[in-house]
Amino acid sequence: MKIVSLNRRAYHDYDILENVEAGIALQGTEVKSVREGKVDISRSFAQMEHGELWLINSHISCYDKGNRYNHEVSRPRKLLLHHREINDLGAKVAQKRLTLVPLKVYIKGRMVKVDLGLARGKRLYDKRRSIAQRETERETERALKYVLRRRV
């Protein structure tokens, strides 16, 4: 499995409650661009329309060697899931005020996959709390390193 793009911003802005793996319907030049790693999903999200799941605002750059057959850069892309999974996710999103955020795009075998996270938005104080917790963990690790160095 080769990770092509990772959405680190999602982990900062959202609490991820559940992960779902979905396929993505791409054109030929899009697949070639994904294999080159020219993908940005930092501002994208998934949305339900007419019983289908779509990835909105994802940016896949044009393929360099693709001439007039190149794809549109930021078009909506269809996500491939079973109907039961789509209905379950749609119910959770509508009922609990959650959102679907792509966490990473990766290549699994010959297929391009998207890891979707069912997420709840963090408040400002939640972000501050997670930053403070991360800093305390770093300080304890530094202190442990210092103590272990002094013993040797």
Protein Blocks (a to p, Z undefined) as FASTA:
>chain_A
ZZfbdcfklmmmpccfbdcdddddddfklmmmmmnopacfklgccddeehiacdehiacd
ddfklcklpccfkbccdddddfklmmmmmmmmmmnopadddfbdcdehjaccdddddddd
ddfklmmmmmmmmmmmmmmmmmmmmmmmmmZZ
